[in-house]
Amino acid sequence: MSTEPALMSLVSVARAIASKEVSSREVTKSCLDRIAQWQPRLNAFMAIEAEEALAAADAADAALAKGNAHGVLHGVPLAHKDMYYEAGKVVTCGSKIRRDFVATTTSTALQRLKDAGTIRLGSLQMVEFAYGPTGHNPHYGAVRNPWNVDHITGGSSSGSGSAVAARLTFAALGSDTGGSIRMPAHFCGVTGLKTTVGRVSRAGAMPLSQSLDTVGPLAQSVEDCALLLGLMAGADPDDLTASTLPVPDYLAATKGSLKGLRIGVPTAFYVDDLDAEVARVLDETIATLKKDGAEIVSVELPDQRQLTAACQLVLATEAAAFHKRWMIERPQDYGAQVLMRLQNGLSIPAVSYLEAMRWRGPALAAYLAAVTGTDAVIAPVAPMPAVTIAESDVGNSRDAEAVIQRITKFTRPVNYLGLPSLSIPSGFTKSGLPVGLQLIGRSFDEAMLLRIGAAFQRATDYHKQVPKPA
């Protein structure tokens, strides 16, 4: 092939394997070669299973030769955030507490991708128990950004963002409770989809916050994310919170144009106190969307600061409730920052938590009323590009919560409302760091976000840019 297999998109490589233009072994070997080159610098993988992956690839090639394709992703090697249970595999959740935990079941999302024919490259690094926005991990080390290894990847799906950006895997599952898919997508220059609460089953995924957690993909392109969502979405008897609504044809949605669509731009909050280069990228992206046929309108949203605060309150309380026993029995096995944040959750009064939960419905109604007549809202994922690992390594210091709040201020309102959001690579800073923007939609209307995002990616090539090894 003229292109290194690992550099292809998920959709393209799946088609190439199916048409026998390239073998699963060749594709897997290409990924493993890049992993060997990049892993010492990035620390993106928790475990690399090279021999098992090559054996699985050989089996996939043998099956295909006999006409036995197992699905649309037959023979495609992937790696996922190390919080998705796979029977017989160690799943650390980025923690010391679960360093040796062997899963006895396989998560629904992961199983559906396996049923589509994927094979396993290993598992990807993450922030401890998915509770942190930067990518630091005191037990396994920080994951590094392939565009500049001195800078953060964003968290908690740190390994997913880094590995997809460096083309070590074609896609990766992440999770998004307060921004943990969209931030790595933004900081690492990949596409990331935060799904509507209930769109994808959470069965077999390590919980953080029972009412906020969502499962979603990070990949090179919107088209790739659409393919993955279509495979994973839908009802699940093992997760009764998973929606029974029909699953649309998400890939078909990516073929639509921007003509006739109205995209809202917030007049405040999401455009306040932006880094100059993030502001520039936002302006340039709006211009591109307008040029391609979208109508751009201003929207005045309800106070989003209240939503950010409410999201943090709900997240802290629910995370503390889940971790209470371990905090009593094994406090020494937590990293300092995660333990501090969990302990803070224990101090929140039940009345405050219940008020925050009760307010979600009215808050959602107020938001939807404000965006009436628009098909989506566009906003930055974070106020700034990736900061350095050193300057954001705040541990459990007095400044820790302020650093966390600044990074997550634009993502948490979406989580609190349960809405879908798509992060798309939208440009680069003068120093070469990626900048992503998020499209925010209505509940269960991921198809609209994918339509807009795919149209933008047909007009630009930011998502095709690949970092170069030093």
Secondary structure, 3 states (H helix, E strand, C coil): CCCCHHHCCHHHHHHHHHCCCCCHHHHHHHHHHHHHHHHHHHCCEEEECHHHHHHHHHHHHHHHHCCCCCCCCCCCEEEEECCECCCCCECCCCCCCCCCCECCCCCHHHHHHHHCCCEEEEEECCCHHHCCCCCCCCCCCCCCECCECCECCCCCCHHHHHHHHCCCCCEEEEECCCCCCHHHHHHHCCEEEECCCCCECCCCECCCCCCCCCEEEEECCHHHHHHHHHHHECCECCECCCCCCCCCCHHHHCCCCCCCCEEEEECCCCCCCCCHHHHHHHHHHHHHHHHCCCEEEEECCCCHHHHHHHHHHHHHHHHHHHHHHHHHHCHHHCCHHHHHHHHHHHCCCHHHHHHHHHCHHHHHHHHHHHCCCCCEEEEECCCCCCCECCCCCCCCCCCHHHHHHHHHCCCHHHHHHCCCEEEEEEEECCCCCEEEEEEECCCCCHHHHHHHHHHHHHHCCHHHCCCCCC
